[in-house]
């Protein structure tokens, strides 16, 4: 049993995929609106000034489209996974470039660190999308929407989408 097949991780990955698909659809309807999502093993949240009826419609359509095989909707260009991928690569490159053993001083190695960090950021863009596709999301939709409710968080509207997974895996 791999890490990605642990039930609460699998559930979070599937909810994350549905969250992304929902955000894609809402972004098409509200292109100028900032919409943010956050996934848990029990569902996901949509933060933004969006009518509840539009969230309900987007969630339903997203679920249908993912079930039909439109797995590209599970990957979103503004996902936090992209930031984590970029910061991990830059941190690793910087760490490795500054390891002792080089006869140059840390100050002399700084331009190399900047260059390698820039290359890591360029590589991180497409790599973050791959990480989403294979690690942080799973477009297999063996779940059902059980409740969508509107609330507020820090004086901003938030929709909580609860799901029930049909299997533990």
N, C-alpha and C positions, 0 to 999 in steps of 0.2 A: 504494500500500500504506500504510494507516494504521497508527498506532502499535499499536492493538489487534489488528491482524492479524499482527503479528510472531509467529512460531511459539512462542517460549518464553513470551510474554505470553498468547497464546491458551490455551496449555496450563495456565498458572497460573490463569487465569480459570476454566477448566472444572474444574480440581481444586478451586478455591475454592468453586465452586457445589456440587460433590459433598461437600466438607467441611461446608458449611453444612447441606445436606440430612441428612447423617449426624448432625450435632450436634442438629438438630431432633428426629430420631427417638430419639436417646439421651436427650435432655432429657425427652421424653415418658415414657420408661421410668424415668428417674432424675431426677425433677423437683427434688429437693433437692441434687443433686450438681453441683459446678462442673466443667464440661467446657470445655476450650479447644482450638481448632484452629489450625493454621498450614499454609499451602499453599505449594508450590514447583512448578516446571515438571514435576517427576517424580512428584508425588503429594502427600500431606498427612500431617500428624501429628494425633493426638487425644491430648490430655493429660487424664488423669483416672483415678480408681479404678473402671474398668469392665472386666468380664471380656472376654477376647479373643473368645469366642464371640458375645457381644452386639455387639461392634464389628463383627465379620464380618457378622452378620445385618443390622445397621443400614446398613453400607456397601452391601451387596447390595440391600437394599430401597430405599435412597436412589437408587442407580443405576437401578433398574427404574422407580421413580416419576418421576424426572427424564426418562427416556426416554419415558414415557407422557404427558409434557407438564405435569407438576406443577411448573412453573418457579418458583412462589412459594416452594418449599423452598430455592431458591438464595439467598434473601435472609434474613439473620438480624438481629434487633434489637440484638444485643450484639456485632456485628462491629466490628473496629477501624476499618473504613472510616467508620463513624459518628463516631468520635473525630477522625479526620483531617479529615473534612468540617467538624465543629464548630470545631476549632482553626484551620483555614484561614480560615473565615468570620470568627471572632472576631479573629484576627490581622490580616486585611485591613481589617476595619471599624475596629479600633483604630489601625492605621497611617494610614488615610485621615482619620480624625477628628483626628489629631494633626499632620497636615501643616502646615507653616508657611503663612502667608497670612491666617490668621484673626487679628483684632485682640485676641481674648481670650487670656489666658495658658493654658499647658497645664493648670494647676491649675483654671482656670475651665471648661475643656472636659472635665474628668474626668467629671462627671455625665453628659454626653452620650455619652462613650465607654462608660460602664457601661450606660446605657440601650440604646445600639445593640448592644453586645455581648450583652446579654440577649435582644434581638430576634433576633440572629444565632443564638444557641443554640436558640431556639424554632424558627426556620426550619430549622436544621441537622437536627433529628430526622427530618422527612419527606424532606428532601433527601438525607440519608445513605442512606436506603433506595433512592432513585432512582439514586444514584451506584453502589450495589451492583448494582442490576438491569441498568444499561446500561454500566457501566465495569469494575467489579472482579470481576464474575462473568459466566459464560456457561453457560447450562443445556444447551447442545448436548453430548450425551454420546457422542462418537465415540471412546470409550476402553474399555479393559478393565482390570480389577483383576488385577495380576500377583502381588502378595504382600502379606500383612498379618502383621506381626510385632510382638511385644511386647518392650519394653525399659524402661529407666529413664533418667530425666534428673533430676539433683538429688534423688535418692531418691524420685522420683514416677514412677508408671507412665506410659508413653507408647506409643502404637501408631503404627507407621509403615505407611502404606498406599501402596504403589507402584502406579503405573498405567502403561499403555502407550497412547499415542495412536495411533489408526489412520491419521490423516493429520497432516501437519505443521501444518495450519491449523485 
